[in-house]
């Protein structure tokens, strides 16, 4: 759990959207909560897991999580620590019968879902000099194709973070991973597509958030000043491939350009956005993009804002829910929304947050409450 402090500074944003056309112009939306329903905490039998996000995969939901440990018979974490893991789940029950959602792992426990690279001290990331490499996903994979029989194609942008104790000792680059399912049931195969696809001098587009709409994959990355920058890739490659930079454009100074900006460029941050934990998705109910996120550690305050287009303009965020914090050293963080768990209408959404609680032996373990929010 020593690495948790850095995780509080990273982005935990997930985007998902149905194949619908975004409006060029839309009236400002003021979402109002109709009701909330608690579904307990995510069920991870035999595991304690940090900061899970989700993507609609095919006939189920794919979850990707950060640091994961097994629990012994006394419910205490035991080594090894795996830097990232994945599971499937079904859809939640109706709110008239809310039950904890169970995450299952058909691949078992062991190697990271996104493999560490050859220079990242595989397989655990722990190096002989006492430093550590971590492959923490900040969002679910970018799904570019869903076909029949479970066929699914996706990509993930993972930051190459190197730690000494609790301190990050590098400016990370971002590697591109390819995920492929050819049938329902087994976990998708994962391979490294391009190491350091985005260099350390560039924005990690796609590592913070993504949405596929209107023939483009819109890819968000965090700026050094805590906002979001945006790129898009035309979905003209095979199964929407994202490994060809000639397909990319970048939103700079209010317009699209083929030239990738520096991560420190002053004209790339989207006004009124925040990369400090959150989720963006498309809502047919409001004909708008929706941002749901928090105000950071140690709270579980959830805020919402809307925009008519991927680049904005975004409304001022308003608070709509406050979750219970844990009794461990890390109260609450990673405020995540899960449109992947819904019917796509935008009438409701699920949210989770991560916290640490002490078990009966006084040992801290992760848990993640799951709440359904229905809108008026």
Long-range contacts (C-beta under 8 A, 24 or more apart in sequence): 1-67, 1-330, 1-356, 1-364, 2-165, 2-166, 3-67, 3-132, 3-134, 3-163, 3-166, 4-50, 4-67, 4-330, 4-356, 5-166, 6-134, 6-161, 6-163, 6-166, 6-167, 6-168, 7-50, 7-51, 7-66, 7-67, 7-136, 7-333, 7-334, 8-296, 8-297, 8-330, 8-333, 10-136, 10-138, 10-159, 11-138, 11-139, 11-207, 11-208, 11-209, 11-222, 11-275, 11-276, 11-277, 11-278, 12-51, 12-53, 12-138, 12-139, 12-277, 12-278, 12-333, 12-334, 12-335, 12-336, 13-138, 13-139, 13-208, 13-209, 13-220, 13-275, 13-277, 13-278, 13-279, 13-280, 13-293, 13-336, 14-53, 14-54, 14-55, 14-139, 14-140, 14-209, 14-279, 14-281, 14-336, 14-337, 14-338, 14-340, 15-139, 15-209, 15-210, 15-211, 15-218, 15-220, 15-279, 15-280, 15-281, 16-55, 16-56, 16-140, 16-211, 16-281, 16-339, 16-340, 17-211, 17-212, 17-213, 17-281, 17-282, 17-339, 18-282, 18-284, 18-344, 19-213, 20-213, 20-282, 20-284, 21-213, 21-214, 22-213, 22-214, 22-282, 22-289, 22-308, 22-309, 22-310, 23-287, 23-288, 23-308, 23-309, 24-308, 24-309, 25-308, 26-286, 26-287, 26-288, 26-308, 28-306, 28-315, 29-286, 29-288, 29-306, 29-315, 30-318, 31-286, 31-290, 31-304, 31-306, 31-318, 31-320, 31-375, 32-375, 32-376, 33-320, 33-321, 33-373, 33-374, 33-375, 33-376, 34-374, 34-375, 34-376, 35-95, 35-373, 35-374, 36-321, 36-371, 36-372, 36-373, 36-374, 37-95, 37-98, 37-371, 37-372, 37-374, 38-98, 38-369, 38-370, 38-371, 39-92, 39-93, 39-98, 39-99, 39-100, 39-101, 39-350, 39-369, 39-370, 39-371, 39-372, 40-98, 40-99, 40-100, 40-369, 40-370, 41-100, 41-367, 41-368, 41-369, 41-370, 42-100, 42-101, 42-103, 42-352, 42-367, 42-368, 42-369, 42-370, 43-100, 43-101, 43-102, 43-103, 44-87, 44-103, 45-102, 45-104, 46-70, 46-71, 46-109, 47-71, 47-85, 47-105, 47-109, 48-77, 48-365, 48-366, 49-85, 49-103, 49-366, 49-368, 50-334, 50-354, 50-366, 51-136, 51-333, 51-334, 51-336, 51-354, 52-103, 52-336, 52-352, 52-354, 52-368, 53-137, 53-138, 53-139, 53-140, 53-279, 53-336, 53-338, 54-89, 54-140, 54-338, 54-340, 54-341, 55-140, 55-141, 55-143, 55-154, 55-340, 56-143, 56-339, 56-340, 57-88, 57-143, 57-146, 57-152, 57-181, 57-188, 58-146, 58-150, 58-151, 58-152, 58-181, 58-184, 59-150, 59-184, 60-88, 60-89, 60-90, 60-184, 61-88, 61-89, 61-90, 61-91, 61-338, 61-340, 61-341, 62-86, 62-87, 62-88, 62-140, 62-141, 62-188, 63-87, 63-88, 63-89, 63-103, 63-140, 64-113, 64-114, 64-137, 64-140, 64-141, 64-156, 65-137, 66-134, 66-136, 66-137, 67-134, 67-136, 68-109, 70-109, 71-365, 74-361, 75-359, 75-360, 75-361, 75-363, 75-365, 76-359, 76-361, 76-363, 76-365, 77-363, 77-365, 80-124, 81-124, 82-109, 82-110, 82-111, 82-112, 82-124, 83-112, 83-116, 83-124, 83-125, 83-133, 83-134, 83-135, 83-136, 84-112, 84-113, 84-114, 84-135, 84-136, 84-137, 85-109, 85-112, 85-113, 86-113, 86-187, 88-187, 91-341, 92-341, 92-350, 92-370, 92-372, 95-372, 95-374, 98-372, 100-370, 101-341, 101-370, 105-187, 106-185, 106-186, 106-187, 107-186, 107-187, 113-187, 113-190, 114-156, 114-158, 114-177, 114-190, 115-190, 115-192, 117-160, 117-175, 117-192, 117-195, 120-160, 120-162, 130-164, 131-162, 131-163, 131-164, 131-169, 132-162, 132-163, 132-164, 133-160, 133-161, 133-162, 133-163, 134-161, 134-163, 135-160, 135-161, 136-161, 138-207, 138-208, 139-207, 139-208, 139-209, 139-210, 140-340, 141-177, 141-179, 142-206, 142-210, 142-212, 142-217, 142-219, 142-242, 143-212, 144-212, 144-217, 144-235, 144-239, 144-240, 144-241, 144-242, 145-239, 145-240, 149-182, 149-183, 149-184, 150-181, 150-182, 150-183, 150-184, 150-185, 151-181, 151-182, 151-183, 152-179, 152-180, 152-181, 152-188, 153-179, 153-180, 153-239, 153-240, 154-178, 154-179, 154-180, 154-188, 155-179, 155-193, 155-206, 155-241, 155-242, 155-243, 156-206, 157-197, 157-198, 157-204, 157-205, 157-206, 157-207, 157-219, 157-221, 158-207, 159-204, 159-207, 160-196, 170-200, 171-200, 171-201, 172-200, 172-204, 173-197, 173-198, 173-199, 173-200, 173-202, 173-204, 174-198, 174-202, 174-204, 174-205, 174-206, 174-207, 174-221, 176-242, 176-243, 178-243, 193-243, 194-243, 197-243, 201-262, 201-263, 202-260, 202-261, 202-262, 202-263, 203-229, 203-231, 203-260, 203-261, 203-263, 203-268, 205-229, 205-230, 205-231, 205-248, 205-250, 206-231, 206-242, 208-275, 209-278, 209-279, 209-280, 211-280, 211-281, 211-282, 211-289, 211-310, 212-240, 213-282, 213-310, 217-242, 218-310, 220-280, 222-275, 223-263, 223-268, 223-269, 223-275, 224-263, 224-264, 225-269, 226-274, 226-275, 226-276, 227-269, 227-270, 227-273, 227-274, 227-275, 228-269, 228-270, 228-273, 228-274, 228-275, 229-261, 229-268, 229-269, 229-270, 230-270, 230-310, 230-311, 231-260, 232-256, 232-310, 251-311, 270-311, 270-312, 270-314, 271-312, 271-313, 271-314, 272-305, 272-312, 272-313, 272-314, 272-315, 272-316, 272-317, 273-312, 273-314, 274-317, 277-333, 277-334, 277-335, 277-336, 278-335, 278-336, 278-337, 279-336, 279-337, 279-338, 279-339, 281-337, 281-339, 281-349, 282-346, 283-346, 284-344, 284-345, 284-346, 285-345, 285-346, 285-347, 285-375, 286-346, 290-337, 290-346, 290-349, 291-317, 292-335, 292-337, 292-349, 292-351, 293-317, 293-335, 294-332, 294-333, 294-335, 294-353, 296-333, 297-330, 297-331, 297-332, 297-333, 298-325, 298-330, 298-331, 298-332, 298-333, 299-325, 299-331, 299-332, 300-324, 300-325, 300-331, 300-332, 300-335, 300-353, 300-355, 301-335, 302-335, 302-351, 302-353, 320-373, 321-351, 321-371, 321-373, 323-351, 323-353, 323-369, 323-371, 324-355, 324-369, 325-355, 326-355, 326-356, 326-357, 326-367, 327-357, 327-358, 328-355, 328-356, 328-357, 328-358, 328-364, 328-365, 329-356, 329-364, 330-354, 330-355, 330-356, 330-364, 331-355, 331-356, 346-375, 347-374, 347-375, 348-372, 348-373, 348-374, 348-375, 349-373, 349-375
